[in-house]
Amino acid sequence: MVMKVQNKRWQEVEKGHLQLERLSQHYTAYNRSEGKSQRTVEGYSSVIAYLCKYLKQNGGSTKLADIDILVIRDFVLHLQDKARWDNHPSMSTHGGKLEASTINNYVRALRAFFSWLHREGYTPEHILANLKPPKVPQKLVKVLTNDEIAQILKCIDSDYASGCRDIAMIIVMLDTGLRLSELTNLRLDDSHIDEGYLKVMGKGSKERIVPIGGLAQKVLQRYVFHFRPEPIRNDDNNLFLSLDGYPISNEAVRLILKRIGKKTGIRRFHPHLCRHTFATNYLINGGDVFSLQQILGHTSLEMVRRYVTLASAQVRVQHRKFSPMDRMNLGRVRLGKATRNGRSNGRGLAKEYNSMNNESQPLIQNMTINKLRCRNLN
């Protein structure tokens, strides 16, 4: 008896038995074909792998048909109770629980995965369409002050090759706001030091031009001309190298900044803080948000708005230090008695203000009298 072979359409193929691990491999191939960065691809894969590990440890199934929004909600609750460095070989678990931003990234990665499953026809609907990422508290970042920057640069000995390189990296980050990966992947051929700009490959393989200032030019020229070692491999054209000629890694830069932070007592010093500090100072010094957006490589103004808030907070701090009225040494100034309706007595306030003018501000008083005379003449 000859069996009839069925020529099924994709919509008729049973997909519920497919395992998430297998689908994750397909999703990884898709992301690579779309040109996503290696870090992004690995991030998605690690989140799906951890979800599968969680399901197996708790007796759950990793079959696509057995996954719904309730399963993912339980996984999110597990993340919220998870220790920060749980199962890490070298880090202590006493660092508290996972940050809300970390959990937010997990949820976004899973939403992207299940959205892809729906678009590809693996599921009839987007399973996680109604799953909202947890809110992330918007905390103001304490950027580096000018005194702290001077303290950081002062503690590095630029007469040594490592010190000259470290100062160059820090000044470039503070002067351009480059991401850590952009700094370590910066190529010598793309560093137009004499012309005053860098050609940077950012997120999503998007290239942009980033200008540098005069100080950054000087420290880069000194490093390149006098201290940059010859690369071990001919194809290594990275600007910043280790002392033995290999491209410096992200982890190496983190350790360098961590050591400097420990030495200076500025323990919050890390690569991304340099980016925040640059953006804040750029706005305070008169830069506009649109040019800042281009320099930082953001596709929208959403992230730039956070730096506007940071700059505003920094201006308030500076105003408190240099408030004109606070620095007049006027002593205690009475604002008048409060009336029944809660408003201050205008006559008492005017009398007190005039008394203050008579004692410490004769010039202002004369100007006021002249104005009144002009009004009467008119």
C-alpha positions as CSV (number, residue, x, y, z in Angstrom):
1,M,0.0,0.0,0.0
2,V,1.5,3.3,-1.1
3,M,1.2,6.1,1.5
4,K,0.1,9.4,0.1
5,V,2.6,12.2,0.9
6,Q,0.9,15.3,2.1
7,N,2.1,18.6,0.6
8,K,1.3,20.8,3.6
9,R,1.4,24.6,3.7
10,W,3.4,26.3,6.4
11,Q,0.3,27.4,8.2
12,E,-0.8,23.7,8.5
13,V,2.5,22.5,9.9
14,E,2.4,21.6,13.7
15,K,4.8,23.9,15.5
16,G,3.7,23.6,19.2
17,H,6.2,20.7,19.8
18,L,9.2,22.8,18.9
19,Q,11.6,23.5,21.7
20,L,12.6,27.0,22.7
21,E,16.3,26.1,22.4
22,R,15.8,25.1,18.8
23,L,13.9,28.2,18.0
24,S,16.5,30.3,19.7
25,Q,19.1,29.0,17.2
26,H,16.9,30.1,14.3
27,Y,16.4,33.5,16.0
28,T,20.2,33.9,16.5
29,A,20.7,33.2,12.8
30,Y,18.0,35.8,11.9
31,N,19.6,38.5,14.1
32,R,23.0,37.9,12.6
33,S,21.6,38.1,9.1
34,E,20.0,41.4,10.0
35,G,23.4,42.8,10.9
36,K,22.9,43.1,14.6
37,S,26.0,43.4,16.7
38,Q,27.6,40.4,18.3
39,R,26.9,41.8,21.8
40,T,23.2,42.2,20.9
41,V,22.9,38.7,19.5
42,E,24.6,37.1,22.5
43,G,22.4,39.1,24.8
44,Y,19.2,37.8,23.2
45,S,20.6,34.2,23.3
46,S,21.6,34.4,26.9
47,V,18.2,35.6,28.0
48,I,16.4,32.8,26.2
49,A,18.9,30.2,27.5
50,Y,18.3,31.4,31.1
51,L,14.5,31.2,30.6
52,C,14.9,27.6,29.4
53,K,17.1,26.8,32.4
54,Y,14.6,28.3,34.8
55,L,11.7,26.3,33.3
56,K,13.7,23.0,33.5
57,Q,14.8,23.6,37.1
58,N,11.2,24.2,38.1
59,G,9.7,21.2,36.2
60,G,8.3,23.2,33.4
61,S,8.3,22.5,29.7
62,T,10.2,24.4,27.0
63,K,7.8,23.4,24.2
64,L,6.4,26.4,22.4
65,A,2.8,25.2,23.0
66,D,3.3,25.2,26.8
67,I,4.6,28.8,26.9
68,D,2.1,31.6,27.7
69,I,2.1,35.0,29.3
70,L,1.6,33.5,32.8
71,V,4.7,31.4,32.5
72,I,6.7,34.5,31.5
73,R,5.2,36.5,34.4
74,D,6.4,33.8,36.8
75,F,9.8,34.1,35.3
76,V,9.8,37.9,35.8
77,L,8.8,37.4,39.5
78,H,11.8,35.0,39.8
79,L,14.1,37.7,38.4
80,Q,12.8,40.2,40.8
81,D,13.7,37.9,43.7
82,K,17.0,36.8,42.3
83,A,20.3,37.8,43.9
84,R,22.4,40.1,41.9
85,W,25.5,37.9,41.4
86,D,23.8,34.5,41.9
87,N,26.0,31.6,40.6
88,H,28.8,34.0,39.6
89,P,32.2,32.3,40.1
90,S,34.0,35.3,41.5
91,M,31.4,37.8,42.7
92,S,29.7,37.8,46.1
93,T,25.9,37.5,46.3
94,H,25.7,40.2,49.0
95,G,25.2,42.9,46.4
96,G,21.4,42.9,46.7
97,K,18.8,41.9,44.0
98,L,18.8,42.5,40.3
99,E,18.4,46.1,39.1
100,A,15.1,47.1,37.7
101,S,16.9,48.1,34.5
102,T,18.3,44.5,34.2
103,I,14.9,43.0,34.5
104,N,13.6,45.5,32.0
105,N,16.2,44.3,29.5
106,Y,15.2,40.7,30.1
107,V,11.6,41.5,29.4
108,R,12.4,43.5,26.3
109,A,14.5,40.7,24.9
110,L,11.8,38.1,25.4
111,R,9.2,40.4,23.9
112,A,11.4,40.8,20.8
113,F,11.8,37.0,20.6
114,F,8.1,36.2,20.8
115,S,7.3,39.1,18.4
116,W,9.7,37.4,15.9
117,L,8.0,34.0,16.5
118,H,4.6,35.6,15.6
119,R,5.9,37.3,12.5
120,E,7.5,34.1,11.3
121,G,4.3,32.2,11.8
122,Y,5.3,30.0,14.7
123,T,2.5,31.4,16.9
124,P,-0.9,32.6,15.8
125,E,-0.6,35.7,18.0
126,H,2.1,37.7,19.8
127,I,2.0,35.8,23.2
128,L,3.7,38.7,25.1
129,A,1.9,41.6,23.5
130,N,0.3,42.5,26.8
131,L,3.4,42.1,28.9
132,K,4.8,45.5,29.9
133,P,8.4,45.8,31.0
134,P,8.7,46.9,34.6
135,K,9.3,50.6,35.2
136,V,12.8,51.7,35.8
137,P,13.3,54.4,38.4
138,Q,14.7,57.5,36.7
139,K,17.6,58.4,39.0
140,L,19.8,61.4,38.4
141,V,23.4,60.4,37.8
142,K,26.0,62.3,39.8
143,V,28.4,63.3,37.1
144,L,32.1,64.1,37.7
145,T,32.9,67.6,38.9
146,N,35.8,69.6,37.5
147,D,37.7,69.1,40.7
148,E,37.2,65.3,40.5
149,I,38.3,65.3,36.8
150,A,41.4,67.2,37.8
151,Q,42.0,64.8,40.7
152,I,41.7,61.8,38.4
153,L,44.1,63.1,35.8
154,K,46.6,64.2,38.4
155,C,46.9,60.7,39.9
156,I,48.1,59.3,36.6
157,D,51.8,59.5,35.7
158,S,51.9,60.5,32.0
159,D,55.6,60.0,31.8
160,Y,55.0,56.2,31.5
161,A,53.6,54.5,28.4
162,S,50.6,53.1,30.3
163,G,49.9,56.5,32.0
164,C,50.0,58.4,28.7
165,R,47.6,55.9,27.2
166,D,45.2,56.0,30.2
167,I,45.1,59.8,30.2
168,A,44.4,59.8,26.5
169,M,41.6,57.3,26.8
170,I,40.0,59.2,29.7
171,I,40.3,62.6,28.1
172,V,38.8,61.3,24.8
173,M,35.9,59.8,26.7
174,L,35.3,63.0,28.6
175,D,35.6,65.1,25.5
176,T,33.5,63.0,23.1
177,G,31.2,60.9,25.1
178,L,32.3,57.7,23.3
179,R,30.9,54.4,24.5
180,L,33.4,51.9,25.9
181,S,33.1,49.6,23.0
182,E,33.5,52.5,20.6
183,L,36.7,53.6,22.3
184,T,38.3,50.1,22.3
185,N,37.3,49.5,18.7
186,L,38.5,52.9,17.5
187,R,41.0,52.4,14.7
188,L,44.2,54.4,14.1
189,D,43.2,55.0,10.4
190,D,39.9,56.5,11.6
191,S,41.5,58.8,14.1
192,H,42.1,62.0,12.2
193,I,43.9,63.7,15.1
194,D,45.4,66.6,13.1
195,E,42.0,67.4,11.5
196,G,40.3,67.2,14.9
197,Y,37.8,64.4,14.5
198,L,37.3,60.7,14.9
199,K,35.3,58.3,12.7
200,V,33.4,56.1,15.0
201,M,31.5,52.8,14.4
202,G,28.5,52.9,16.8
203,K,25.5,50.8,17.6
204,G,23.8,49.1,14.7
205,S,27.0,49.4,12.6
206,K,26.3,53.1,12.1
207,E,29.3,55.3,11.4
208,R,29.5,58.9,12.6
209,I,31.9,61.7,12.8
210,V,32.8,62.8,16.4
211,P,34.8,66.1,16.8
212,I,37.6,66.4,19.4
213,G,39.0,69.4,21.2
214,G,42.5,70.8,21.4
215,L,43.5,69.0,24.6
216,A,42.3,65.7,23.2
217,Q,44.4,66.3,20.1
218,K,47.5,67.0,22.1
219,V,47.3,63.9,24.4
220,L,46.5,61.7,21.4
221,Q,49.4,63.0,19.4
222,R,51.7,62.4,22.3
223,Y,50.5,58.8,22.8
224,V,50.6,57.9,19.1
225,F,54.0,59.5,18.3
226,H,55.9,58.5,21.5
227,F,54.2,55.7,23.4
228,R,51.9,53.6,21.2
229,P,53.6,50.2,20.7
230,E,53.8,48.3,17.5
231,P,50.8,45.9,17.0
232,I,51.6,42.2,17.5
233,R,49.5,41.3,14.5
234,N,49.6,43.3,11.2
235,D,45.8,43.5,11.0
236,D,45.5,45.1,14.5
237,N,45.0,48.7,13.7
238,N,43.3,49.7,17.0
239,L,44.3,53.1,18.3
240,F,44.6,52.0,21.9
241,L,46.8,49.0,22.6
242,S,48.1,47.1,25.6
243,L,51.8,47.4,26.4
244,D,52.5,44.2,24.6
245,G,50.8,45.3,21.4
246,Y,47.3,43.7,21.6
247,P,44.1,45.7,21.2
248,I,43.0,46.8,24.7
249,S,39.8,45.1,25.8
250,N,36.7,46.5,27.4
251,E,37.4,44.7,30.7
252,A,40.9,46.1,30.8
253,V,39.6,49.7,30.5
254,R,37.0,49.0,33.3
255,L,39.8,47.6,35.6
256,I,42.0,50.7,34.9
257,L,39.2,53.1,35.7
258,K,38.2,51.1,38.8
259,R,41.8,51.2,40.0
260,I,41.9,54.9,39.5
261,G,38.6,55.4,41.3
262,K,39.9,53.4,44.2
263,K,43.1,55.4,44.3
264,T,41.4,58.8,44.2
265,G,38.4,57.8,46.4
266,I,36.0,58.5,43.4
267,R,34.6,54.9,43.5
268,R,31.7,55.7,41.1
269,F,34.2,56.3,38.3
270,H,33.5,54.1,35.4
271,P,33.5,54.4,31.5
272,H,29.8,55.3,31.1
273,L,30.0,58.0,33.7
274,C,32.5,59.8,31.4
275,R,29.7,59.7,28.7
276,H,27.2,61.2,31.2
277,T,29.7,63.9,32.3
278,F,30.5,64.9,28.7
279,A,26.8,65.3,27.7
280,T,26.0,67.3,30.8
281,N,29.0,69.6,30.5
282,Y,28.3,70.0,26.7
283,L,24.8,71.3,27.4
284,I,25.9,73.5,30.4
285,N,28.6,75.1,28.2
286,G,26.1,76.1,25.6
287,G,25.8,73.1,23.2
288,D,22.4,72.3,21.7
289,V,20.6,69.0,22.0
290,F,20.6,68.2,18.2
291,S,24.3,68.4,17.8
292,L,24.7,66.4,21.1
293,Q,22.4,63.7,19.7
294,Q,24.7,63.4,16.6
295,I,27.8,63.3,18.7
296,L,26.5,60.6,21.0
297,G,25.0,58.6,18.2
298,H,21.4,58.4,19.5
299,T,18.7,57.8,16.9
300,S,16.1,59.8,18.9
301,L,16.0,62.7,21.4
302,E,14.6,60.5,24.2
303,M,18.0,59.7,25.7
304,V,19.2,63.2,25.1
305,R,16.4,64.6,27.3
306,R,17.8,62.8,30.3
307,Y,21.0,64.8,29.8
308,V,19.0,68.0,29.7
309,T,17.6,67.0,33.2
310,L,21.1,66.2,34.4
311,A,22.4,69.6,33.1
312,S,19.5,71.4,34.8
313,A,20.3,69.7,38.1
314,Q,23.9,70.6,37.8
315,V,23.0,74.2,37.1
316,R,20.9,74.3,40.2
317,V,23.9,73.0,42.2
318,Q,26.1,75.7,40.8
319,H,23.5,78.4,41.5
320,R,23.3,77.3,45.1
321,K,27.1,77.8,45.3
322,F,27.2,81.1,43.5
323,S,23.7,82.6,44.2
324,P,24.1,86.5,44.0
325,M,21.7,87.1,46.9
326,D,23.2,84.4,49.1
327,R,26.7,85.9,48.6
328,M,25.8,89.5,49.6
329,N,26.2,88.8,53.3
330,L,23.0,90.7,54.1
331,G,22.4,88.9,57.3
332,R,18.9,87.9,58.3
333,V,16.3,89.6,56.2
334,R,12.7,89.7,57.5
335,L,10.1,89.2,54.8
336,G,7.3,90.9,56.7
337,K,4.4,89.6,58.8
338,A,1.9,87.2,57.3
339,T,-1.7,88.4,57.0
340,R,-4.8,86.3,57.7
341,N,-5.0,85.0,54.1
342,G,-1.5,83.7,54.3
343,R,0.1,86.5,52.2
344,S,3.0,88.5,53.4
345,N,2.6,92.1,54.3
346,G,3.8,94.0,51.3
347,R,4.4,97.2,53.2
348,G,6.7,95.5,55.7
349,L,8.6,93.8,52.9
350,A,9.0,97.0,51.0
351,K,10.2,98.8,54.2
352,E,12.7,96.1,54.9
353,Y,14.0,96.1,51.4
354,N,14.3,99.9,51.3
355,S,16.2,99.7,54.6
356,M,18.6,97.1,53.1
357,N,19.1,99.4,50.1
358,N,19.9,102.4,52.3
359,E,22.6,100.4,54.0
360,S,24.2,98.3,51.3
361,Q,22.8,99.2,47.9
362,P,22.8,103.0,47.5
363,L,23.5,102.7,43.8
364,I,20.3,100.7,43.2
365,Q,18.3,103.2,45.3
366,N,19.5,106.1,43.2
367,M,18.7,104.3,40.0
368,T,15.2,103.6,41.3
369,I,14.7,107.3,42.2
370,N,15.9,108.4,38.7
371,K,13.4,106.0,37.1
372,L,10.5,107.5,39.2
373,R,11.6,111.0,38.1
374,C,11.6,110.0,34.5
375,R,8.1,108.6,34.8
376,N,6.8,111.8,36.4
377,L,8.4,113.8,33.6
378,N,6.7,111.6,31.0
